[in-house]
Amino acid sequence: MKKIYLLALSAIFGASAMAQVSVTFQVDMNGQTVSPNGVHVAGAWQLEAGFPDDWQPGTAEMTDDNLDGIYSLTVDVPPGTYGFKYVNGNAWGSDENVPAIARIGNDRGFAVTGWHADNGGLTLPAVIYAGAAPEGMIPVRLVTNVSQVTEVSPLGVHVAGDLITPTWEPEYGTAMMINPDEYAYITYVDEPGTYEYKFFNGDFWGTDEWNGFGQDELPFCANGDLNRTLEVVAGGVSTPAYCFEACETCAEPNVILTVDMSNETVTNGEVFAAGSFNGFSDELMTDNGDGTYTIELLLLPGIYQFKFKNGSGGWENVPSSCQGDGTDNRDFTVVEDEIFSLTRCFEQCVEDCIPYPDPSDITFRVNMEDVAAISPDGVWVMGSFTEPDWQGGATQMTDLDADGIYEATFEGVSGSADISYKFANGDPNVVASEENGNFAAGGCGVATDIGGFNRTLVRTGEAMVLDIVCYNACVNCNLVGLEEIGLGEVNLFPNPSNGVTYLDVQNPNGYTLIMSIVDITGKTVRENVVLNSTRNEINTKNLNAGIYFLNIVNEQNERSVYKLMVR
């Protein structure tokens, strides 16, 4: 049985692991409009380098001291593997989309080892911002699968070859894990041609592939020097995840996922599957040439969640009818000794794509009456329907008549009929500014896979002016009788309540009335209360101070909603 050792970095990266190593980031901003907020680099290395936290887009600023368009920053970090990406600005939404051929997971990556500590540190190549390689160079992505290796070295998986500088130095070429059992290394070459390389289960000669094999034992992909050969073309190359010491992938796949993109304009020709099987990182799908894309996976039995992605940042908005339990993802189940195959239209629950509704205008409206203070940064709306989506396409709303109701109109909204969105009181790039209501419980949204809830909307193809909703709620703040259900005269007093409130309902039709009480987040705090008299006492002593909604339903499932304030 294979054994993988997950050791501390001090063991993985040798005796020099405790030493700080100089790392210089470089990015080529020529051809870019540089943000007035500067150029930054963010990643998993920041805390180790003395910054307040990892993955902070506005704390590690780069500079271009000689005005050549190359921005750089030098830091000291301990040996280890790190993800990172560049930011043209100082907030998420202005970060680069890294091409698939240059990615480790969803980001760029680098490794620091004792070799760097002994050789003056690590200077990363000056890649083009949001590009695959430095100017004039060709990207190469080398991938191996070690699932058939009896014991993976605690020194890690490495690669060496004549397409890596320094050449044939395995300790330098640390491959980084991209999936369980799969490791990748990204390098750059000057020109197309035939190159040689090989993987190491360790970081020194003697741990390399086919070490000790005789010429008559070598597979067809190993040349006389016991190396792999690779033909690099001008556009770059990303190898399959070849099995260590083999010419093919390790085993036949048992999961086949296909997505129909015929409704979409595919971003950069890249479609991805991201899910619990790969840490929700981007895994490139194969273009079938007919508008569909496929990926084949080898997975253990179990339940998996996933989404398709149109380009690096284009997460699909999965309709609620085909979401997994408690998430906004798709899911599937792998059964032992069975092949699972799934074909779905992007952002739909069917195999064959249903054409999207016509482009149309949508006006969003939110009532901020019950918000204690409006942020000086404004009120915003963001969602899956903009390009870029969510924070990258967030739009500030306006209240021109100062009535507390903020509006924003989006013209010609196109694409999927299913939209997710939410409002923010303040900077939309700050999570604490976003709404935190339970829109699933309130009936106007769904739970997300990262915690919290989004509002949902089905676009019709006609111009839509959405109902006014209270911030953090599914209904308006000042509703008095959402629907007429024949209640006659209704009186709610005292309101605000200091412990007891009375609800007088004339109810001339003699309906059976059931009441529930919902807080402003959509959580039901009381339910199935029968209103069996003209005057009904509501005890509010056990309710926290705040705003509540009384939902009254008759036997015909018609309802009215009344607002109650509790002090």
C-alpha positions in Angstrom: 0.0 0.0 0.0 1.2 3.5 -0.8 2.3 5.6 2.1 2.5 9.4 1.8 4.3 11.2 4.5 3.1 14.7 5.3 6.0 16.0 7.3 6.9 19.4 8.6 8.6 21.7 6.2 11.8 21.3 8.2 11.9 17.7 7.2 10.8 18.1 3.6 13.2 20.8 2.7 16.3 19.7 4.4 18.7 20.9 7.0 18.4 24.5 5.8 14.7 24.5 6.4 14.8 26.9 9.3 16.9 29.5 7.4 15.2 32.4 5.8 15.6 32.5 2.0 15.5 35.6 -0.2 12.7 35.5 -2.8 12.2 38.2 -5.4 8.9 38.4 -7.2 8.8 40.0 -10.6 5.9 40.9 -12.9 5.9 42.5 -16.4 3.3 45.3 -16.5 4.2 46.6 -19.9 1.0 47.0 -21.9 -1.1 47.2 -18.7 -2.8 50.3 -17.3 -1.3 50.3 -13.9 -3.8 51.0 -11.1 -3.3 54.3 -9.1 -3.5 51.9 -6.1 -0.3 50.3 -7.2 0.8 46.8 -8.1 0.8 44.1 -5.3 1.5 40.4 -4.9 -0.5 38.3 -2.5 -0.2 34.7 -1.4 0.4 32.0 1.1 3.9 33.4 1.9 2.9 36.7 3.4 2.6 35.8 7.0 6.0 34.0 6.9 7.5 37.2 5.4 6.2 39.4 8.2 2.9 40.7 6.8 -0.2 40.7 8.9 -1.8 37.7 7.1 -1.7 35.6 4.0 -3.6 36.3 0.8 -4.0 40.0 1.5 -4.2 41.9 -1.9 -3.2 45.3 -0.7 -0.3 44.9 1.8 2.7 43.7 -0.3 3.4 46.5 -2.8 5.8 46.1 -5.7 7.9 48.9 -7.2 9.4 49.7 -10.6 12.5 51.6 -9.6 14.1 51.8 -13.0 10.8 52.5 -14.9 11.2 49.5 -17.3 7.7 48.2 -16.6 9.0 45.3 -14.4 7.7 45.5 -10.9 9.5 43.6 -8.1 9.4 42.9 -4.4 12.0 41.0 -2.4 11.1 39.2 0.9 12.6 36.5 3.1 10.6 33.3 3.7 11.5 29.8 5.1 11.8 26.9 2.7 8.4 25.6 1.6 5.9 25.6 -1.2 3.7 28.7 -1.7 0.9 29.9 -3.9 0.7 33.5 -5.1 -0.7 35.9 -7.7 -0.3 39.5 -8.8 -2.8 42.3 -8.3 -3.1 45.4 -10.4 -4.5 47.4 -7.6 -5.0 46.7 -3.9 -8.2 44.6 -3.7 -9.6 41.3 -4.9 -11.4 41.8 -8.2 -8.3 43.5 -9.6 -6.2 40.4 -9.3 -4.9 38.6 -12.4 -6.5 35.5 -13.9 -3.6 33.1 -14.3 -3.8 31.0 -17.5 -4.3 27.3 -16.9 -0.9 26.3 -18.3 0.8 28.5 -15.7 -1.2 27.4 -12.6 -0.6 25.5 -9.5 -4.2 25.0 -8.3 -5.9 28.4 -9.1 -2.8 30.5 -8.7 0.9 30.7 -9.5 3.3 28.8 -7.3 6.9 28.5 -6.2 9.1 26.3 -4.0 12.0 27.3 -1.8 14.5 24.6 -0.7 17.9 24.3 0.9 19.4 24.6 -2.6 18.2 28.2 -2.8 19.5 28.9 0.7 22.9 27.8 -0.4 22.8 29.6 -3.8 21.8 33.2 -3.1 18.0 32.8 -3.0 15.3 32.6 -5.6 14.4 35.2 -8.3 11.2 34.4 -10.0 11.0 35.1 -13.8 9.3 38.3 -14.8 6.1 36.8 -16.2 3.7 39.0 -18.1 0.8 40.1 -15.9 -2.1 37.6 -16.3 0.2 35.8 -18.8 1.6 32.3 -19.1 5.3 33.2 -19.3 7.9 35.9 -19.5 8.0 38.0 -22.7 9.4 35.9 -25.5 9.4 32.6 -23.6 7.2 29.5 -23.9 5.5 27.9 -20.9 5.9 24.2 -20.1 3.8 22.4 -17.5 5.2 18.9 -16.4 2.8 16.6 -14.4 3.2 13.2 -12.8 1.1 10.9 -10.8 2.7 8.9 -7.9 -0.3 6.8 -6.9 1.5 3.6 -7.9 4.7 4.5 -5.9 5.1 2.3 -2.9 6.4 5.1 -0.7 6.6 8.8 -1.6 9.8 10.3 -0.4 9.6 12.8 2.5 11.9 15.0 0.4 9.0 15.4 -2.0 8.7 14.9 -5.8 11.1 16.7 -8.0 11.9 17.1 -11.7 15.1 17.9 -13.6 16.0 18.3 -17.3 17.4 20.5 -20.0 14.3 22.7 -20.0 14.9 23.9 -16.5 17.7 26.3 -15.4 19.9 25.1 -13.7 19.8 22.0 -15.9 19.6 18.5 -14.4 19.6 19.7 -10.8 16.8 17.8 -9.1 17.0 19.6 -5.7 16.1 22.8 -7.5 13.0 21.5 -9.4 10.5 20.9 -6.6 7.2 19.8 -8.0 4.1 21.0 -6.2 1.0 19.0 -5.4 -2.0 19.9 -7.5 -4.3 17.0 -6.6 -3.9 14.0 -4.3 -1.1 11.9 -5.9 -0.5 14.5 -8.7 2.5 16.9 -8.8 3.2 19.7 -11.3 6.2 21.8 -12.2 6.1 24.9 -14.4 9.1 26.1 -16.4 9.8 28.2 -19.5 12.0 27.7 -22.6 13.3 30.1 -25.2 12.2 28.3 -28.3 10.2 25.3 -29.6 12.1 22.0 -29.9 12.7 18.6 -28.3 13.7 18.6 -24.7 14.5 15.9 -22.1 13.4 15.6 -18.5 12.5 13.1 -15.8 10.9 13.0 -12.3 12.5 12.0 -9.0 10.9 10.4 -6.0 13.2 12.5 -3.8 15.7 15.2 -4.7 18.9 13.5 -5.6 20.3 11.2 -8.3 19.4 7.6 -7.6 15.8 8.5 -6.8 15.0 9.3 -10.5 12.7 7.3 -12.7 14.0 4.1 -14.2 17.2 4.2 -12.1 18.9 0.9 -12.4 16.7 -0.3 -15.3 18.4 -2.2 -18.1 17.9 -1.1 -21.7 15.6 -4.0 -22.3 13.4 -3.0 -19.4 12.8 0.6 -20.5 9.3 1.6 -21.7 8.9 3.3 -25.1 8.9 6.8 -23.6 12.3 6.5 -22.0 15.2 7.1 -24.3 18.7 5.6 -24.1 19.6 8.1 -21.4 16.6 7.0 -19.2 14.9 10.3 -19.8 11.6 11.4 -21.1 11.4 13.5 -24.2 9.0 16.3 -24.9 8.2 18.2 -28.1 7.5 21.8 -27.1 5.5 23.9 -29.6 5.3 27.7 -29.8 2.1 28.0 -27.8 3.5 25.9 -24.9 2.6 22.4 -23.6 1.0 20.9 -20.6 1.7 17.1 -20.2 -0.9 14.6 -19.0 -0.3 13.3 -15.5 2.0 10.5 -16.5 2.4 7.7 -14.0 5.8 7.8 -12.4 8.1 5.4 -14.4 5.4 4.8 -17.0 4.3 6.2 -20.3 0.6 6.4 -19.7 -1.7 7.7 -16.9 -1.9 5.4 -13.9 -5.4 3.9 -14.3 -8.6 4.0 -16.4 -10.9 6.8 -15.3 -14.2 6.0 -13.6 -15.8 9.4 -13.8 -16.5 11.3 -17.0 -17.9 14.9 -16.7 -19.0 16.7 -19.8 -20.4 20.3 -20.0 -22.2 21.8 -23.0 -21.0 25.4 -23.5 -23.1 26.2 -26.5 -24.9 29.1 -24.7 -21.6 30.6 -23.7 -18.7 32.6 -25.1 -15.8 30.5 -23.7 -13.1 32.7 -22.0 -9.6 32.2 -23.4 -10.7 28.8 -24.7 -10.6 27.4 -21.2 -13.3 25.4 -19.4 -12.6 23.9 -16.0 -14.1 21.4 -13.5 -13.5 22.4 -9.9 -14.7 20.4 -6.9 -14.1 18.5 -3.8 -12.0 16.0 -5.8 -9.3 18.6 -6.5 -9.7 21.1 -3.7 -12.0 23.3 -5.9 -9.0 24.3 -8.0 -9.2 24.6 -11.8 -8.7 21.3 -13.7 -8.7 21.9 -17.5 -11.3 20.1 -19.5 -10.7 18.9 -23.1 -12.4 20.7 -26.0 -14.4 18.1 -28.0 -14.8 20.5 -30.9 -18.6 20.5 -30.8 -19.2 23.0 -28.0 -18.8 20.4 -25.3 -15.8 19.9 -22.9 -14.9 16.7 -21.1 -12.7 15.7 -18.2 -12.0 12.1 -17.1 -11.1 11.4 -13.4 -10.1 8.4 -11.3 -11.9 8.8 -7.9 -12.6 6.7 -4.9 -16.2 5.8 -4.0 -18.0 8.6 -2.3 -20.0 11.8 -2.8 -18.4 14.7 -4.6 -19.4 18.3 -5.1 -18.3 20.4 -8.1 -19.0 23.2 -10.5 -18.0 23.9 -14.1 -16.1 27.2 -14.8 -16.0 29.3 -17.9 -12.4 30.6 -17.7 -10.5 31.2 -14.5 -13.0 33.3 -12.7 -16.2 32.2 -14.3 -17.9 30.0 -11.7 -21.3 28.7 -13.0 -24.4 29.7 -11.1 -26.0 26.2 -10.5 -29.8 26.3 -10.4 -31.3 25.3 -7.1 -33.1 22.3 -8.6 -29.8 20.5 -9.2 -27.8 21.7 -6.3 -26.4 19.3 -3.7 -27.9 19.3 -0.2 -27.0 22.5 1.7 -24.7 23.9 -1.0 -24.8 25.8 -4.3 -22.7 23.1 -6.0 -23.6 20.2 -8.2 -22.9 16.7 -6.8 -22.5 13.1 -7.9 -21.8 9.7 -6.3 -19.1 7.3 -7.2 -19.9 3.6 -6.7 -17.1 1.0 -6.5 -16.5 -0.9 -9.8 -18.9 1.4 -11.7 -18.3 4.2 -14.2 -20.1 7.4 -13.6 -20.8 9.7 -16.6 -22.6 13.0 -16.5 -23.4 15.6 -19.2 -24.9 18.9 -18.3 -25.4 22.3 -19.9 -23.4 25.1 -18.2 -25.6 26.7 -15.6 -28.5 24.4 -16.3 -29.8 21.1 -15.0 -30.3 19.4 -18.4 -28.0 17.7 -21.0 -29.1 19.7 -24.0 -28.9 23.5 -23.5 -32.0 25.5 -23.4 -31.4 28.9 -25.1 -31.0 31.8 -22.6 -33.7 34.5 -22.3 -33.2 37.6 -24.4 -31.0 40.3 -22.9 -33.1 42.6 -20.7 -32.8 45.5 -18.2 -33.1 44.7 -14.4 -33.6 47.2 -11.7 -32.6 46.1 -8.2 -34.1 47.9 -5.2 -33.3 47.7 -1.5 -34.8 49.5 1.5 -32.1 50.6 4.0 -34.7 51.9 6.5 -33.8 49.4 9.2 -30.0 49.7 8.9 -28.5 51.5 11.8 -26.0 53.5 9.7 -25.4 53.7 6.0 -21.7 53.3 5.2 -19.9 56.3 3.8 -18.6 53.9 1.2 -22.2 53.5 -0.1 -24.7 50.8 -0.8 -23.8 48.2 -3.5 -25.3 45.3 -5.4 -23.2 42.5 -6.9 -23.8 39.1 -8.3 -23.3 36.4 -11.0 -24.8 38.5 -13.8 -22.1 41.0 -14.3 -18.8 40.8 -16.2 -16.6 40.4 -14.2 -19.0 38.9 -11.7 -19.5 39.5 -8.0 -17.0 42.0 -6.4 -15.3 42.6 -9.7 -18.5 43.9 -11.2 -20.1 45.4 -8.0 -22.1 48.6 -8.7 -22.9 51.4 -6.3 -26.7 52.1 -5.9 -28.3 55.5 -5.6 -31.1 57.0 -3.5 -31.9 60.1 -5.5 -35.1 61.0 -3.6 -33.6 60.3 -0.2 -36.4 57.9 0.8 -34.0 55.2 2.0 -34.6 53.0 -1.0 -31.5 52.5 -3.1 -31.7 51.5 -6.8 -29.4 50.3 -9.5 -30.4 49.4 -13.1 -28.4 47.1 -15.3 -29.0 47.4 -19.0 -29.0 44.4 -21.3 -28.3 41.7 -18.8 -27.7 38.5 -20.7 -26.7 34.9 -20.2 -28.2 32.5 -17.7 -31.8 32.8 -16.6 -30.7 31.9 -13.0 -29.0 34.8 -11.2 -27.5 35.0 -7.7 -26.9 38.4 -6.1 -26.7 40.3 -2.8 -26.4 43.8 -1.4 -23.5 45.3 0.6 -23.5 48.2 3.0 -20.0 49.5 2.4 -17.0 48.3 0.5 -18.1 45.2 -1.5 -14.6 43.8 -1.2 -15.0 43.5 2.6 -16.9 40.4 3.6 -18.3 42.2 6.7 -20.0 44.7 4.5 -22.2 42.0 2.8 -25.7 41.0 3.8 -25.8 38.1 6.1 -29.5 37.2 6.1 -30.8 33.6 5.8 -32.4 34.1 2.4 -33.0 30.3 2.0 -35.2 30.3 5.1 -36.9 33.5 3.9 -37.6 31.9 0.5 -35.7 34.3 -1.7 -32.3 32.6 -1.9 -30.0 29.7 -1.4 -27.1 28.6 0.9 -23.6 28.9 -0.5 -20.8 26.3 -0.2 -18.6 28.8 1.7 -21.2 29.7 4.3 -23.8 32.4 4.1 -26.6 32.9 1.6 -27.2 34.5 -1.8 -30.4 36.0 -3.1 -31.7 34.4 -6.3 -33.7 35.6 -9.3 -34.9 33.9 -12.5 -34.5 36.3 -15.5 -37.5 36.3 -17.9 -36.0 38.1 -20.9 -38.4 41.1 -20.3 -37.4 44.3 -18.4 -37.7 43.7 -14.7 -38.1 46.1 -11.8 -37.7 44.0 -8.7 -39.8 44.3 -5.6 -38.3 46.4 -2.9 -36.8 44.3 -0.2 -35.5 45.2 3.2 -31.7 44.9 3.6 -31.0 41.4 5.0 -34.6 40.2 4.5 -36.8 38.8 1.8 -39.6 41.3 2.2 -39.9 45.0 2.4 -39.3 46.7 5.7 -42.6 48.5 6.0 -45.0 45.8 4.7 -48.5 46.0 6.0 -50.6 43.2 4.3 -48.4 41.7 1.5 -51.5 40.2 0.0 -55.2 40.8 0.7 -56.6 37.5 2.1 -59.9 38.8 3.5 -58.7 39.5 7.0 -60.8 42.7 7.3 -59.6 45.2 9.8 -56.2 44.3 11.3 -54.5 46.2 14.2 -51.1 45.4 15.7 -50.4 47.2 19.0 -48.4 48.3 20.8 -45.8 48.4 18.1 -42.9 48.6 19.1 -43.5 45.9 21.7 -42.1 45.9 25.2 -43.1 42.4 26.2 -46.7 41.9 25.0 -48.3 42.9 21.7 -51.9 42.3 20.6 -53.0 41.4 17.1 -56.6 42.2 16.4 -58.0 40.4 13.3 -61.6 41.0 12.2 -61.5 37.9 9.9 -65.1 38.3 8.5 -64.7 35.1 6.3 -64.0 32.9 9.3 -60.7 31.6 7.9 -58.5 29.3 9.8 -55.4 31.5 10.3 -51.9 30.2 11.1 -49.1 32.7 12.1 -45.3 32.3 12.1 -42.8 34.9 13.3 -39.6 35.4 11.3 -36.7 37.6 12.3 -34.9 39.9 9.9 -32.4 37.3 8.8 -35.2 35.0 7.7 -35.0 32.6 10.7 -38.4 31.3 12.0 -38.5 32.0 15.7 -42.1 30.8 16.2 -44.4 28.8 14.0 -47.8 27.2 13.7 -49.5 29.7 16.0 -53.3 29.4 15.5 -55.1 32.7 15.6 -58.4 31.5 17.0 -59.9 34.8 18.3 -60.4 38.3 17.3 -57.8 39.5 19.7 -54.6 37.4 19.9 -51.8 38.0 22.5 -48.2 37.8 21.3 -45.6 37.4 24.1 -42.4 39.1 23.0 -40.5 38.8 26.3 -38.3 36.0 24.9 -37.5 37.7 21.6 -34.3 39.7 21.2 -34.7 43.4 20.4 -35.1 43.9 16.7 -37.4 43.7 13.7 -39.7 40.7 13.1 -42.3 39.8 10.5 -45.6 38.1 11.3 -46.6 35.8 8.4 -50.3 35.0 8.5 -51.6 32.2 6.2 -55.1 31.0 5.5 -56.3 27.6 4.4 -56.0 28.7 0.7 -52.3 29.3 1.3 -52.7 33.1 0.9 -50.7 35.2 3.2 -50.2 38.6 4.7 -47.1 40.0 6.3 -46.9 42.6 9.1 -43.8 44.2 10.6 -43.3 44.1 14.4 -40.6 45.9 16.3 -39.4 44.5 19.6 -37.5 46.7 22.1 
